[in-house]
Amino acid sequence: MPGARVWAVVKADAYGHGLHNAVPAFAAADGLALVEIDRAVLLRELGWRKPILLMEGMFDRTDLAAVRDYDLETVVHCDEQIALIAEARDASIRVHLKVNSGMNRLGFRPARVPEVFARLKALPAVTNVSLLTHFANAENPAATLTPALQMQQFMACAAGLEAEISVSNSAALMMADPPLRCDWIRPGVVLYGGVPGNGSPQPYGLKPAMTLRSELIAVQDLQRGDCVGYGSLFCAEAPMRIGVVACGYADGYPRHAPSGTPVLVDGVRTRVLGRVSMDMLSVDLTPVPAARIGSSVTLWGDGLPIDEVAEAAGTIGYELMCAIAPRVRREVKEGPGA
Ligand SMILES: *Cc1c(COP(=O)(O)O)cnc(C)c1O
């Protein structure tokens, strides 16, 4: 996206990676975008001085003080938010008018945009008005509501308005023919090495920012007919060794990951067996005969794309990243390419 400035999207604690990691990691971004107002304040406390965008805007009157005191830019997607900004005194707020170009989640319908734009411009607390919209189907070429169609809607109502525009999530940036004209882009998941939508296998050579690791804490020798874990969902058809991993749904590993979900033991690819429990899950050690208690286990990340695990579990990498639980110990590797 030549010439476009970048809002690095850091909602949901930087997709589970931690805002304190995101601030130094995204030093080259032009701004940070998120939805949580208390987290936006934290970004300032962590030393972020460049723009911060609230992508859902203000939720109630108390948010106005934070927007003013911490110099936050805010989306306006409904009349109620305009009313809030109209109450603002001693503030200079940069607002971003959200256009509903077909997704029907947030925003004003295109027909209303010129009027809303003029109203915002006329408010004493408003110093600048930009326009933004969001794509519903950039990762799905077969969709009827294409980014091109949404862009057409969006640009038609933006015509003649003196405003910067912001479009393009990760999926739109990865399209063969991305919608080009925009001043700002808003990538999220690709910045963390994830594939937008349900996109395994990983076609872009992205490196994972996050690796979820644990260890084997037990090994069991099963006889034919022995079953594993809650519900006895997996039963051995022949003698086999299994490993028990200290990682479960209370760590953020998806409980609905079925037998067969990929996992690495000592770097060797194998599979989850039976039901994931709160603190543990079981894995097949057949391809890793040397594995023992203490062997390293990669649930996703380095050597195992999160999107593959997500696909097996019927979800997307985003959900797995965001769901990493507080009890998981975080280690940060310093330096570029670490
Ligand atoms: C989350 C979000 C993004 C980033 O989406 P990705 O698919 O992670 O790139 C961009 N814009 C808005 C409004 C969002 O809510």
The ligand as an SDF file (V2000), in Angstrom:
LIG
                    3D

 15 15  0  0  0  0  0  0  0  0999 V2000
   -9.8360   -5.6710   14.0360 C   0  0  0  0  0  0  0  0  0  0  0  0
   -9.9690   -4.5940   13.0480 C   0  0  0  0  0  0  0  0  0  0  0  0
   -9.0110   -4.4230   12.0480 C   0  0  0  0  0  0  0  0  0  0  0  0
   -7.8640   -5.3810   11.8380 C   0  0  0  0  0  0  0  0  0  0  0  0
   -8.3500   -6.5940   11.3360 O   0  0  0  0  0  0  0  0  0  0  0  0
   -7.3740   -7.7950   10.8900 P   0  0  0  0  0  0  0  0  0  0  0  0
   -8.2520   -8.7400   10.2030 O   0  0  0  0  0  0  0  0  0  0  0  0
   -6.8040   -8.3640   12.1570 O   0  0  0  0  0  0  0  0  0  0  0  0
   -6.3200   -7.1970   10.0400 O   0  0  0  0  0  0  0  0  0  0  0  0
   -9.1330   -3.3460   11.2190 C   0  0  0  0  0  0  0  0  0  0  0  0
  -10.1790   -2.4780   11.3460 N   0  0  0  0  0  0  0  0  0  0  0  0
  -11.1190   -2.6280   12.2830 C   0  0  0  0  0  0  0  0  0  0  0  0
  -12.2400   -1.6640   12.3660 C   0  0  0  0  0  0  0  0  0  0  0  0
  -11.0610   -3.6880   13.1580 C   0  0  0  0  0  0  0  0  0  0  0  0
  -12.0200   -3.8450   14.0880 O   0  0  0  0  0  0  0  0  0  0  0  0
  1  2  1  0
  2  3  1  0
  2 14  2  0
  3  4  1  0
  3 10  2  0
  4  5  1  0
  5  6  1  0
  6  7  2  0
  6  8  1  0
  6  9  1  0
 10 11  1  0
 11 12  2  0
 12 13  1  0
 12 14  1  0
 14 15  1  0
M  END
$$$$
